[in-house]
Amino acid sequence: MRNLLAETINLTPKSGTGTNIENLPTNVTFNSIISGGITLILVVAAILFFFMLVIGGIRWILSGGDKGQTEAARNQITAALVGLVIVFAAWAIATLISSLFGLTLFGTSGFTLPTLTK
């Protein structure tokens, strides 16, 4: 039986296809795909809940003292804060699981921000 988690997938494009071969990844593992997916989901969720928090604050400021709009804005802020707490708790749990079981859920060197290269 093959171990699919440890198997390396070699992606080697043919030369002359118009792509820069030196910049393409050559070995992509199942673990790296899952790690990238988890990181992407956590970052997108944190950004989404942060913007929900900001929009709720703006709605509260613009409510003009209207009790219904103020309550709706307060509920949105509360939901955004709960969402942020859930995202960071999921990150903490994933980090704890990865350190307890020796897994690499966030890449080889932990969480790093992507950079643009030429």
VMD Tcl script that draws the C-alpha trace (Angstrom):
set ca {
  {0.00 0.00 0.00}
  {1.40 3.39 -1.01}
  {1.73 6.22 1.48}
  {0.01 9.10 -0.34}
  {0.82 11.68 2.33}
  {4.58 11.27 1.92}
  {4.59 10.84 -1.85}
  {6.12 13.67 -3.87}
  {4.43 14.86 -7.03}
  {6.98 16.01 -9.60}
  {5.77 18.81 -11.83}
  {8.28 19.32 -14.60}
  {7.02 21.24 -17.64}
  {8.43 20.63 -21.08}
  {10.95 23.17 -22.26}
  {9.86 25.63 -24.91}
  {6.34 26.08 -23.54}
  {6.87 29.81 -22.98}
  {7.07 29.58 -19.20}
  {10.05 30.30 -17.01}
  {10.93 26.80 -15.76}
  {13.23 28.02 -12.98}
  {10.36 29.71 -11.10}
  {7.94 26.76 -11.13}
  {7.73 24.41 -8.15}
  {9.28 21.02 -8.83}
  {8.03 18.91 -5.91}
  {4.62 19.50 -4.47}
  {3.49 17.18 -1.70}
  {0.02 16.48 -0.42}
  {1.07 18.00 2.91}
  {2.15 21.25 1.26}
  {-1.18 21.53 -0.58}
  {-3.14 21.00 2.66}
  {-0.82 23.41 4.50}
  {-1.34 26.10 1.89}
  {-5.10 25.55 1.94}
  {-5.33 25.84 5.72}
  {-3.21 28.99 5.72}
  {-5.26 30.53 2.91}
  {-8.56 29.79 4.66}
  {-7.35 31.28 7.96}
  {-6.00 34.43 6.32}
  {-9.13 35.00 4.21}
  {-11.41 34.41 7.21}
  {-9.42 36.80 9.42}
  {-9.52 39.51 6.74}
  {-13.24 38.97 6.18}
  {-14.11 39.22 9.87}
  {-11.86 42.28 10.28}
  {-13.71 44.09 7.49}
  {-17.03 43.04 9.01}
  {-15.86 44.64 12.25}
  {-14.90 47.88 10.49}
  {-18.18 48.02 8.55}
  {-20.13 47.42 11.77}
  {-18.29 50.32 13.39}
  {-19.05 52.58 10.44}
  {-22.72 51.53 10.56}
  {-22.80 52.36 14.28}
  {-21.31 55.81 13.65}
  {-23.75 56.48 10.79}
  {-26.79 55.21 12.71}
  {-27.55 58.72 13.93}
  {-28.96 57.54 17.24}
  {-31.61 55.29 15.65}
  {-32.09 52.45 18.10}
  {-32.74 49.78 15.45}
  {-29.70 50.66 13.34}
  {-27.50 50.92 16.44}
  {-28.63 47.47 17.58}
  {-27.99 45.99 14.11}
  {-24.51 47.52 14.05}
  {-23.78 46.21 17.56}
  {-24.89 42.73 16.52}
  {-22.61 42.86 13.47}
  {-19.65 43.95 15.61}
  {-20.37 41.14 18.07}
  {-20.59 38.58 15.26}
  {-17.32 39.85 13.75}
  {-15.53 39.64 17.11}
  {-16.83 36.10 17.68}
  {-15.66 35.18 14.17}
  {-12.18 36.59 14.82}
  {-11.97 34.66 18.09}
  {-12.99 31.45 16.29}
  {-10.38 32.01 13.55}
  {-7.57 32.61 16.03}
  {-8.72 29.68 18.18}
  {-8.63 27.45 15.08}
  {-5.10 28.70 14.34}
  {-4.05 28.00 17.95}
  {-5.57 24.51 17.88}
  {-3.92 23.71 14.54}
  {-0.57 24.94 15.89}
  {-1.01 22.84 19.03}
  {-1.90 19.74 17.01}
  {1.04 20.27 14.69}
  {3.48 20.61 17.58}
  {2.06 17.62 19.50}
  {2.06 15.25 16.54}
  {5.06 16.65 14.68}
  {3.05 17.77 11.66}
  {3.78 20.79 9.51}
  {0.41 22.44 8.95}
  {1.76 25.92 8.23}
  {4.76 25.16 6.04}
  {8.28 24.27 7.10}
  {9.06 27.53 8.90}
  {5.65 28.38 10.32}
  {3.34 31.03 8.97}
  {5.02 33.35 6.49}
  {3.51 36.06 4.35}
  {3.88 35.55 0.60}
  {6.24 37.83 -1.29}
  {6.33 38.92 -4.90}
  {9.49 38.14 -6.83}
  {10.55 39.00 -10.36}
}
mol new
graphics top color blue
foreach p $ca { graphics top sphere $p radius 0.5 }
foreach p [lrange $ca 0 end-1] q [lrange $ca 1 end] { graphics top cylinder $p $q radius 0.2 }
display resetview
